[in-house]
């Protein structure tokens, strides 16, 4: 079940929030009824970002090896097709 809490719960109910995020689930925090932030465990954050640096390094290497450049439409189209395939 999605956990949506007011941002004040981060201060007032920290142990509760900590238990939820340590179980691998994110907690969505709201301020004045609107989404403000998401709290994740360090492990979940690492899972989301672990390949980013590697992919950026790969892109830098490819950019140095060729003069070919892609438009933003080509990049986003390719990204969408990869995401849709999952």
C-alpha beads as a LAMMPS data file, in Angstrom:
LAMMPS data file: protein, C-alpha beads

86 atoms
85 bonds

1 atom types
1 bond types

-500.0 500.0 xlo xhi
-500.0 500.0 ylo yhi
-500.0 500.0 zlo zhi

Masses

1 110.0

Atoms # bond

1 1 1 0.000 0.000 0.000
2 1 1 1.300 3.460 -0.885
3 1 1 2.297 5.504 2.152
4 1 1 1.300 9.166 1.842
5 1 1 2.009 11.256 4.915
6 1 1 2.161 14.936 5.825
7 1 1 5.713 16.248 5.968
8 1 1 5.243 16.889 9.705
9 1 1 5.253 13.095 10.209
10 1 1 8.923 13.092 9.280
11 1 1 9.636 15.000 12.485
12 1 1 6.812 13.739 14.685
13 1 1 6.750 10.060 13.667
14 1 1 10.274 9.440 12.428
15 1 1 10.549 5.855 13.797
16 1 1 7.349 4.924 11.920
17 1 1 8.638 6.451 8.675
18 1 1 12.011 4.774 9.173
19 1 1 10.386 1.353 9.602
20 1 1 8.425 1.787 6.377
21 1 1 11.383 2.895 4.259
22 1 1 13.647 0.209 5.739
23 1 1 11.111 -2.370 4.557
24 1 1 11.850 -1.200 0.998
25 1 1 8.807 0.997 0.452
26 1 1 8.922 4.728 -0.268
27 1 1 7.000 7.254 1.813
28 1 1 5.448 10.145 -0.103
29 1 1 5.350 13.344 1.937
30 1 1 2.884 16.153 1.356
31 1 1 2.901 19.800 2.341
32 1 1 -0.429 21.629 2.389
33 1 1 -1.986 18.693 0.550
34 1 1 0.490 18.677 -2.334
35 1 1 3.346 16.274 -3.004
36 1 1 6.581 17.630 -1.559
37 1 1 9.107 14.787 -1.509
38 1 1 9.702 11.061 -1.352
39 1 1 11.710 9.355 1.372
40 1 1 13.619 6.203 0.383
41 1 1 16.049 3.952 2.183
42 1 1 19.681 4.328 1.153
43 1 1 19.485 0.860 -0.427
44 1 1 16.470 1.731 -2.565
45 1 1 18.054 5.010 -3.632
46 1 1 21.249 3.171 -4.593
47 1 1 19.192 0.688 -6.639
48 1 1 17.598 3.564 -8.549
49 1 1 20.831 5.409 -9.244
50 1 1 23.511 2.710 -9.435
51 1 1 23.794 2.659 -13.227
52 1 1 23.452 6.385 -13.832
53 1 1 27.135 7.265 -13.405
54 1 1 28.195 4.277 -15.493
55 1 1 25.779 5.246 -18.295
56 1 1 26.968 8.866 -18.239
57 1 1 30.584 7.700 -18.510
58 1 1 29.601 5.443 -21.423
59 1 1 27.853 8.369 -23.144
60 1 1 30.964 10.531 -22.683
61 1 1 33.136 7.838 -24.280
62 1 1 30.748 7.497 -27.208
63 1 1 30.622 11.271 -27.677
64 1 1 34.428 11.437 -27.842
65 1 1 34.543 8.597 -30.380
66 1 1 32.168 10.166 -32.922
67 1 1 30.840 13.466 -34.176
68 1 1 27.307 12.050 -34.465
69 1 1 24.834 13.720 -32.126
70 1 1 21.222 12.784 -31.416
71 1 1 18.333 15.203 -31.115
72 1 1 16.300 15.227 -27.927
73 1 1 13.428 13.634 -29.880
74 1 1 15.657 10.682 -30.814
75 1 1 16.929 10.267 -27.267
76 1 1 13.499 10.396 -25.635
77 1 1 11.970 8.143 -28.304
78 1 1 14.645 5.545 -27.648
79 1 1 14.229 5.863 -23.866
80 1 1 10.440 5.474 -24.149
81 1 1 10.760 2.359 -26.302
82 1 1 13.129 0.788 -23.744
83 1 1 10.758 1.646 -20.886
84 1 1 7.723 0.354 -22.822
85 1 1 9.502 -2.944 -23.457
86 1 1 9.768 -3.590 -19.702

Bonds

1 1 1 2
2 1 2 3
3 1 3 4
4 1 4 5
5 1 5 6
6 1 6 7
7 1 7 8
8 1 8 9
9 1 9 10
10 1 10 11
11 1 11 12
12 1 12 13
13 1 13 14
14 1 14 15
15 1 15 16
16 1 16 17
17 1 17 18
18 1 18 19
19 1 19 20
20 1 20 21
21 1 21 22
22 1 22 23
23 1 23 24
24 1 24 25
25 1 25 26
26 1 26 27
27 1 27 28
28 1 28 29
29 1 29 30
30 1 30 31
31 1 31 32
32 1 32 33
33 1 33 34
34 1 34 35
35 1 35 36
36 1 36 37
37 1 37 38
38 1 38 39
39 1 39 40
40 1 40 41
41 1 41 42
42 1 42 43
43 1 43 44
44 1 44 45
45 1 45 46
46 1 46 47
47 1 47 48
48 1 48 49
49 1 49 50
50 1 50 51
51 1 51 52
52 1 52 53
53 1 53 54
54 1 54 55
55 1 55 56
56 1 56 57
57 1 57 58
58 1 58 59
59 1 59 60
60 1 60 61
61 1 61 62
62 1 62 63
63 1 63 64
64 1 64 65
65 1 65 66
66 1 66 67
67 1 67 68
68 1 68 69
69 1 69 70
70 1 70 71
71 1 71 72
72 1 72 73
73 1 73 74
74 1 74 75
75 1 75 76
76 1 76 77
77 1 77 78
78 1 78 79
79 1 79 80
80 1 80 81
81 1 81 82
82 1 82 83
83 1 83 84
84 1 84 85
85 1 85 86
